[in-house]
Amino acid sequence: MTTHPTNAPDFIPAAYSARFIHYFNKFVRRMFRKGFHAVRILPEHAGALAEMNGRDGPLLVLLSHSSWWDPLLSLVLHMHDSPLREPMAPMDASQLRKFGIFKKIGIFGLDPDDPKSLEAMGTYVAEKFAANPKCSLWITPQGRFTDVRKPIEIRPGGAAIAAKTPGISVLVLAVEYGFWTDQKPEVFLSWKPVHVAAGREGSTAAWHRAILEAMGENNRILAEAVMSRDPSKFLPVFDSGGAAATNWWYDLWLRLRGRSSRVEDRHFAQSPSAISATGSEATPSSHQ
């Protein structure tokens, strides 16, 4: 068992490997295709993360935290839209010691209840941002699993990092998991950029208010779209392939009789709202 000097913070640096994350992402993508019917995103800021792929400058991503899948989803989205950037994300140090392999995908360990450990995180993140102009920090500022229907409450750590990092770009990501018409659940996403008033970029309080407001609004907008159960409001990120299913033998029986087993038309990317949002037709295969 590892011990730490009394005054030393409990902190474990990452050991990022671009080669490892490339192959690990393939494994995680297969998990999503097996576990979910589709991943859908609201079109307004659908390209927000992709726009950061070739841009220099630090990036902070703050996402809502309702599921065990959130860290893996973050990895998939990073590799899908911003693979040229180097990701990093915090994890409880006690858990990272059990799953040390995660250090290779940019995970670093800390004690979230120890101020010294959090201070060490701030120093570590600042050094990474300074060393690599294409570094991205992904965090869940709620600090624990929280139902999406509850009001947003966040810790100030993300705002403090934003305030101490000149030129930083900040995005919030709303995430919901739900069932529509398929046996498998679906993932629903919405991006939103965060800004503070000119001259307030160095204020932790200003960033905290801006992040809190953006997360609350983003979650509300996504929730309304999910509750509408209208696939034309979304664009596909990728899906598991095949139509919405009921039972394999019944689906086969219907196909032998020349009938479709679809519950809905899954070519939602060709809906008028999707086409107008992208300027051209998008198909699920084009995002895989």
ABEGO torsion letter per residue (X at the ends): XBBBBAABBBBBBBBBBAAAAAAAAAAAAAAAAAABABBBBBAAAAAAAAAAAABBEBBBBBBBBABAAAAAAAAAAAAAABAABBBBBBBBAAAAAABAAAAAAGBBBBBAABAAAAAAAAAAAAAAAAABAABBBBBBAAGBBBBAABBBBBBAAAAAAAAABBGBBBBBBBBBBBBBABABBBBBBBBBBBBBBBGAAABAAAAAAAAAAAAAAAAAAAAAAAAAGBAAABBBABBAEEBBBABAAAAAAAAAAGBBABABBABAAABAAAAAAAGBBBBAAAAX
